[in-house]
Amino acid sequence: MPLVKFVQQRQRSYWIAQSTKRFGIFSQYEIKNEMGRGPNSIVYQCQRKGLTDMYSVKCMRKNLAKKVSLVDAGILLKLDHKNLARLQEIFETRTKIYVVQELLTGENLLERVANLEVSTYNELLITKLVRDIVLGIKYLHFCGVYLGNLKPENLIFNSTSDDAHVKITDFVMSTIVEQEVLLASITRQPYYTAPEILKNIKADLISDMWSLGTIAYILLFGVEPFYHDDPMALYKKIIKGQYEFPPHDQDDLSAGAKEFLRKLLLVDVQKRMTSEMAYLNYWVNSINVKIRPLTEVLMRMKELNTARKNRARLLPITISFSGATSINEGYLYLVEDVNKTETTDNVPPNSFDSTNDNVLVDVSREVKDSEDAEALKNKESFLDTKEKYGDTLSPV
């Protein structure tokens, strides 16, 4: 192979302009214990050699089937905000990416809330949690950074102390990879994914605000706004923007809380609340909120937190779109008009429905045979919470 061609081929193996390539991460850091893992990555604790400073490092294997142009991650290395996990540096080989960032020793958002005392959980506390998230999103959006994967697991407290605050993590991948690559990980947990992403419309900053709405809904009601045990039915509910408020909780919440959710969970991106608008929202600033304990909500939150851990152990479900490449097998093709097709989720006929687009969705399940499919259906641990309250839901 000619030298020039070899050099060009080697350069195409690298994705990030500012990554450290000359020295491997193992020459600079000592890798400690594993902290967690996802479908595409593993997170370890690490220590800078010769120093006492501790960090976390996320190790991700590249999808070499995808051609990714060299990206500029310089802005990510300069981000500095109290509600963002500080990015330290990025190492890269031809097959892997190592993202070194601030070590956060607290729990994720739902775990922290689930462990609270019942008497301490109220709407005022929720507004403070949401405001922390809003401040982080607003700063990222001001810098032109799209999150793309905002979910409770990526909202971590900086410590276990009572005055700890929420920090947003894992905002690197949306800058490094293209949307088609990011979809593979996002849609394994589509509960927080904006409808425009599921419809294969290019995501934008405003897509993060939908995800914020789903998280705020969980904090206020203790259940997910969009849920179904059938993935295809779940995608349809998200695409239609179809959700309800549990009637038995509404007296415990202010009108501002429900109005905040309505402005975020809008399918029309032109009408959806921006991060700047959320920052100025009176409910986010704890004005006219109720302080009565949300006992039942917290009980459901505890159940949901347990259910989510069980759900994470299930076979992952991935959605791909026409023309996109997927490493998964066993596609099920669904072409339907989401307005005309009847669903099986017992949603009231006058429930909230804010879009009428035709959708082409290719749903891929990593299920090898009918026995696996039946096992997936029978996983009841994560169905209990929604089934318990779903029959009494009222329209938004």
C-alpha positions as CSV (number, residue, x, y, z in Angstrom):
1,M,0.0,0.0,0.0
2,P,1.4,3.4,-0.9
3,L,2.5,5.5,2.1
4,V,0.2,8.4,1.2
5,K,-2.9,6.1,1.0
6,F,-1.9,4.4,4.3
7,V,-1.6,7.8,6.1
8,Q,-5.0,8.9,4.7
9,Q,-6.6,5.7,5.8
10,R,-5.1,6.0,9.2
11,Q,-6.3,9.6,9.6
12,R,-9.8,8.6,8.7
13,S,-9.8,6.2,11.6
14,Y,-9.8,9.2,14.0
15,W,-13.0,11.1,14.7
16,I,-12.0,14.0,17.0
17,A,-9.6,16.8,16.1
18,Q,-8.7,17.6,19.7
19,S,-8.3,14.1,21.0
20,T,-5.0,12.8,22.4
21,K,-3.7,10.2,19.9
22,R,0.0,10.1,20.5
23,F,-0.1,8.9,24.1
24,G,-2.6,6.2,25.1
25,I,-4.8,6.8,28.2
26,F,-3.1,4.0,30.0
27,S,0.2,5.9,30.0
28,Q,-1.5,8.9,31.7
29,Y,-4.1,7.4,33.9
30,E,-4.5,4.4,36.2
31,I,-7.9,2.7,35.6
32,K,-9.7,1.8,38.8
33,N,-13.0,0.0,39.5
34,E,-15.9,-0.1,37.1
35,M,-18.7,2.4,37.9
36,G,-21.3,1.3,35.4
37,R,-22.0,0.2,31.9
38,G,-24.5,0.8,29.1
39,P,-25.2,-0.9,25.7
40,N,-22.3,0.8,24.0
41,S,-19.9,1.9,26.8
42,I,-18.3,1.2,30.2
43,V,-17.5,3.8,32.8
44,Y,-14.5,3.4,35.1
45,Q,-13.0,5.4,37.9
46,C,-9.5,6.6,37.1
47,Q,-6.6,8.4,38.7
48,R,-4.0,10.7,37.0
49,K,-0.6,9.0,37.4
50,G,1.6,10.8,39.9
51,L,-1.3,12.8,41.3
52,T,-4.2,12.3,43.7
53,D,-6.8,13.6,41.3
54,M,-9.7,11.2,40.6
55,Y,-11.8,11.2,37.5
56,S,-14.3,9.0,35.6
57,V,-13.5,7.7,32.1
58,K,-16.1,6.5,29.6
59,C,-14.8,3.9,27.2
60,M,-16.7,3.7,23.9
61,R,-16.0,1.4,21.0
62,K,-16.4,3.0,17.6
63,N,-18.9,1.7,15.1
64,L,-16.4,1.3,12.3
65,A,-19.2,0.5,9.8
66,K,-20.1,4.2,10.0
67,K,-18.1,6.8,8.2
68,V,-17.7,9.8,10.5
69,S,-16.1,13.0,9.4
70,L,-13.5,14.6,11.7
71,V,-15.3,16.8,14.3
72,D,-14.3,19.8,16.3
73,A,-14.8,19.0,20.0
74,G,-12.9,22.1,21.2
75,I,-16.0,23.8,22.6
76,L,-16.7,20.7,24.8
77,L,-13.3,21.0,26.4
78,K,-14.0,24.6,27.3
79,L,-17.4,24.2,28.8
80,D,-17.5,25.2,32.5
81,H,-20.7,25.3,34.5
82,K,-21.8,24.2,37.9
83,N,-24.5,22.0,36.4
84,L,-22.3,20.2,33.9
85,A,-19.8,17.5,34.5
86,R,-16.4,19.1,33.6
87,L,-14.8,17.4,30.6
88,Q,-11.1,16.8,31.3
89,E,-9.7,15.4,28.0
90,I,-10.4,12.9,25.3
91,F,-8.2,10.0,24.2
92,E,-8.7,8.2,21.0
93,T,-7.4,5.1,19.2
94,R,-8.5,3.8,15.8
95,T,-11.2,1.6,17.5
96,K,-12.1,3.3,20.8
97,I,-12.8,6.7,22.4
98,Y,-12.0,7.5,26.1
99,V,-13.8,10.5,27.6
100,V,-12.2,11.6,30.9
101,Q,-14.4,13.9,33.0
102,E,-15.1,15.1,36.5
103,L,-15.8,12.3,39.0
104,L,-19.4,12.6,40.4
105,T,-19.9,10.6,43.6
106,G,-23.6,11.1,44.1
107,E,-26.6,9.1,42.8
108,N,-28.5,9.7,39.6
109,L,-31.6,11.8,39.8
110,L,-34.2,9.1,40.3
111,E,-32.1,7.1,42.7
112,R,-31.6,10.2,44.9
113,V,-35.3,11.1,44.9
114,A,-36.4,7.5,45.6
115,N,-34.3,7.6,48.7
116,L,-35.7,10.8,50.1
117,E,-37.9,10.9,53.2
118,V,-41.6,11.2,52.3
119,S,-42.1,14.3,54.3
120,T,-39.4,16.2,52.4
121,Y,-40.6,15.6,48.8
122,N,-42.8,18.3,47.5
123,E,-43.3,20.6,44.5
124,L,-40.9,23.2,45.8
125,L,-38.1,20.7,45.9
126,I,-39.0,19.5,42.4
127,T,-38.7,23.1,41.0
128,K,-35.2,23.3,42.5
129,L,-34.2,20.0,40.8
130,V,-35.7,21.1,37.5
131,R,-34.0,24.5,37.7
132,D,-30.6,22.8,38.1
133,I,-31.3,20.9,34.9
134,V,-32.6,24.0,33.1
135,L,-29.5,26.0,34.0
136,G,-27.2,23.3,32.5
137,I,-29.3,23.0,29.3
138,K,-29.5,26.7,28.9
139,Y,-25.7,27.0,29.1
140,L,-25.2,24.2,26.6
141,H,-27.7,25.7,24.2
142,F,-26.0,29.1,24.5
143,C,-22.8,27.4,23.4
144,G,-24.6,25.6,20.6
145,V,-24.3,22.2,22.1
146,Y,-27.1,19.7,21.6
147,L,-27.5,17.0,24.3
148,G,-29.5,14.4,22.4
149,N,-29.6,11.9,25.2
150,L,-31.0,13.7,28.2
151,K,-32.4,11.1,30.7
152,P,-32.3,10.5,34.4
153,E,-29.3,8.2,34.2
154,N,-27.3,11.2,32.8
155,L,-28.3,13.5,35.6
156,I,-25.9,12.9,38.5
157,F,-25.5,14.6,41.8
158,N,-22.0,15.9,42.4
159,S,-21.9,14.4,45.9
160,T,-24.0,12.7,48.6
161,S,-24.3,15.7,50.8
162,D,-27.6,17.5,51.4
163,D,-26.6,20.5,49.4
164,A,-25.5,18.6,46.4
165,H,-26.7,19.8,43.0
166,V,-27.5,18.0,39.7
167,K,-25.0,17.8,36.9
168,I,-25.6,16.8,33.3
169,T,-23.2,14.2,32.0
170,D,-22.7,12.4,28.7
171,F,-23.1,15.4,26.4
172,V,-20.1,14.4,24.2
173,M,-21.6,11.8,21.9
174,S,-24.1,14.1,20.2
175,T,-21.1,16.3,19.0
176,I,-18.9,13.4,18.0
177,V,-21.2,11.2,16.0
178,E,-24.0,11.8,13.4
179,Q,-27.7,11.4,14.2
180,E,-27.9,8.0,12.6
181,V,-25.2,6.6,14.8
182,L,-26.6,8.2,18.0
183,L,-30.1,6.7,17.3
184,A,-28.8,3.2,18.1
185,S,-28.2,4.1,21.7
186,I,-31.0,6.7,22.2
187,T,-33.8,4.4,21.1
188,R,-32.9,1.6,23.5
189,Q,-34.6,3.9,26.0
190,P,-37.0,5.9,23.8
191,Y,-39.1,7.2,26.8
192,Y,-37.4,10.5,26.8
193,T,-36.8,10.9,23.0
194,A,-38.5,13.7,21.1
195,P,-41.0,12.7,18.4
196,E,-39.0,14.5,15.6
197,I,-36.1,12.2,16.3
198,L,-38.3,9.1,16.1
199,K,-39.6,10.4,12.8
200,N,-36.0,10.7,11.5
201,I,-36.1,14.5,11.3
202,K,-32.8,16.1,12.2
203,A,-32.7,16.8,15.9
204,D,-32.0,20.3,17.1
205,L,-31.6,22.1,20.5
206,I,-35.3,22.2,21.0
207,S,-35.4,18.4,21.1
208,D,-33.7,18.5,24.5
209,M,-36.6,20.4,25.8
210,W,-39.0,17.5,25.1
211,S,-36.7,15.3,27.1
212,L,-36.7,17.8,30.0
213,G,-40.5,17.7,29.9
214,T,-40.6,13.9,30.3
215,I,-38.2,14.1,33.3
216,A,-40.2,16.9,34.9
217,Y,-43.4,14.8,34.4
218,I,-41.8,11.8,36.2
219,L,-40.7,14.0,39.2
220,L,-44.2,15.5,39.5
221,F,-46.3,12.3,39.0
222,G,-43.9,9.3,39.7
223,V,-44.7,7.6,36.4
224,E,-43.5,8.1,32.8
225,P,-45.7,10.2,30.5
226,F,-45.2,7.8,27.6
227,Y,-45.3,4.1,28.3
228,H,-46.4,0.8,26.6
229,D,-45.1,-2.7,26.8
230,D,-45.3,-2.9,23.0
231,P,-42.5,-0.9,21.5
232,M,-44.4,0.0,18.3
233,A,-47.3,1.3,20.4
234,L,-44.9,3.3,22.6
235,Y,-43.4,5.0,19.5
236,K,-46.8,5.9,18.3
237,K,-47.8,7.5,21.6
238,I,-44.6,9.6,21.6
239,I,-45.0,10.6,17.9
240,K,-48.6,11.7,18.6
241,G,-47.6,13.4,21.8
242,Q,-50.3,11.5,23.7
243,Y,-50.1,11.7,27.4
244,E,-52.4,12.3,30.4
245,F,-52.2,13.8,33.9
246,P,-53.2,11.4,36.8
247,P,-56.3,13.1,38.2
248,H,-55.7,12.0,41.8
249,D,-52.5,14.0,42.0
250,Q,-53.6,17.3,40.4
251,D,-54.9,18.8,43.6
252,D,-51.5,18.5,45.1
253,L,-49.8,20.4,42.3
254,S,-50.0,24.0,41.2
255,A,-51.4,25.1,37.8
256,G,-47.9,26.3,36.9
257,A,-46.5,22.9,37.1
258,K,-49.0,21.4,34.6
259,E,-48.7,24.4,32.3
260,F,-44.9,24.0,32.3
261,L,-45.3,20.4,31.1
262,R,-47.8,21.3,28.4
263,K,-45.4,23.8,27.0
264,L,-42.5,21.3,26.8
265,L,-44.4,18.2,25.6
266,L,-45.5,19.8,22.3
267,V,-45.0,17.8,19.1
268,D,-44.8,21.1,17.2
269,V,-41.2,22.3,17.7
270,Q,-42.1,25.8,16.7
271,K,-44.4,26.1,19.8
272,R,-42.3,24.1,22.2
273,M,-40.6,26.1,25.1
274,T,-37.0,26.9,24.6
275,S,-34.3,26.7,27.3
276,E,-34.3,30.5,27.7
277,M,-38.1,30.5,28.2
278,A,-37.8,27.7,30.7
279,Y,-35.1,29.7,32.6
280,L,-37.6,32.6,32.9
281,N,-40.6,30.5,33.7
282,Y,-42.2,31.4,37.0
283,W,-42.8,27.8,38.1
284,V,-39.1,26.9,37.5
285,N,-38.3,29.9,39.7
286,S,-40.4,28.4,42.5
287,I,-43.2,31.1,42.3
288,N,-46.7,30.1,43.4
289,V,-45.8,26.4,44.1
290,K,-47.4,24.1,46.6
291,I,-45.4,22.6,49.5
292,R,-47.6,19.8,50.6
293,P,-45.8,16.4,50.7
294,L,-46.2,14.3,47.6
295,T,-46.4,11.0,49.4
296,E,-48.1,8.9,46.7
297,V,-45.9,10.4,44.0
298,L,-42.7,9.4,46.0
299,M,-44.1,5.9,46.5
300,R,-44.6,5.5,42.8
301,M,-41.1,7.0,42.2
302,K,-39.6,4.3,44.4
303,E,-41.5,1.6,42.4
304,L,-40.4,3.2,39.1
305,N,-36.8,3.3,40.1
306,T,-36.8,-0.4,40.9
307,A,-38.7,-1.2,37.7
308,R,-36.2,0.8,35.6
309,K,-33.3,-1.3,37.0
310,N,-35.1,-4.5,36.1
311,R,-36.0,-3.0,32.7
312,A,-32.3,-2.2,32.0
313,R,-31.6,-6.0,32.2
314,L,-34.1,-6.8,29.5
315,L,-33.1,-7.4,25.8
316,P,-32.6,-4.0,24.3
317,I,-35.0,-2.7,21.6
318,T,-33.6,-0.6,18.8
319,I,-35.4,1.4,16.2
320,S,-33.9,2.2,12.8
321,F,-35.2,4.2,9.9
322,S,-35.6,3.6,6.2
323,G,-32.2,4.0,4.6
324,A,-30.3,3.8,7.8
325,T,-27.9,1.0,8.7
326,S,-28.4,-1.2,11.7
327,I,-26.3,-4.0,13.2
328,N,-29.4,-5.6,14.6
329,E,-31.4,-8.4,12.9
330,G,-35.0,-9.3,12.7
331,Y,-36.7,-6.2,11.4
332,L,-40.4,-5.7,11.8
333,Y,-41.7,-3.1,9.3
334,L,-44.6,-0.9,10.3
335,V,-46.1,1.7,7.8
336,E,-49.2,3.4,9.2
337,D,-51.0,6.6,9.6
338,V,-50.8,7.3,13.3
339,N,-54.1,9.2,13.2
340,K,-56.2,6.4,11.6
341,T,-54.7,3.3,13.2
342,E,-56.4,2.1,16.3
343,T,-54.0,1.5,19.2
344,T,-54.4,-1.1,22.0
345,D,-53.4,1.0,24.9
346,N,-57.0,2.0,26.0
347,V,-56.3,5.7,25.7
348,P,-59.5,7.8,26.0
349,P,-60.8,9.1,22.6
350,N,-60.4,12.7,23.7
351,S,-56.8,12.3,24.9
352,F,-54.1,14.7,23.9
353,D,-53.0,14.2,20.3
354,S,-51.0,16.9,18.6
355,T,-49.7,15.6,15.3
356,N,-51.1,13.8,12.2
357,D,-47.9,12.8,10.3
358,N,-47.5,9.5,8.4
359,V,-44.6,7.6,9.8
360,L,-42.4,4.9,8.5
361,V,-40.8,3.1,11.3
362,D,-38.5,0.0,11.1
363,V,-38.6,-1.6,14.6
364,S,-35.8,-4.0,15.3
365,R,-35.8,-6.3,18.3
366,E,-32.8,-8.3,19.4
367,V,-35.0,-11.3,20.0
368,K,-33.8,-14.5,18.5
369,D,-36.9,-16.6,18.7
370,S,-40.4,-16.8,19.9
371,E,-39.3,-18.0,23.4
372,D,-37.3,-14.8,23.9
373,A,-40.2,-12.7,22.7
374,E,-42.5,-14.4,25.1
375,A,-40.0,-13.9,28.0
376,L,-39.8,-10.3,27.1
377,K,-43.6,-9.9,27.3
378,N,-43.8,-11.6,30.6
379,K,-41.4,-9.2,32.3
380,E,-43.9,-7.7,34.8
381,S,-41.6,-5.8,37.0
382,F,-41.6,-2.6,35.0
383,L,-45.4,-2.8,34.1
384,D,-46.8,-2.6,37.6
385,T,-46.5,1.1,38.1
386,K,-48.2,2.2,34.9
387,E,-50.9,-0.5,35.0
388,K,-51.8,0.4,38.6
389,Y,-52.6,4.0,37.6
390,G,-53.3,3.8,33.9
391,D,-57.0,3.0,34.1
392,T,-57.7,6.2,36.0
393,L,-55.9,8.6,33.8
394,S,-57.7,11.7,32.5
395,P,-56.9,13.8,29.4
396,V,-54.5,16.7,29.6
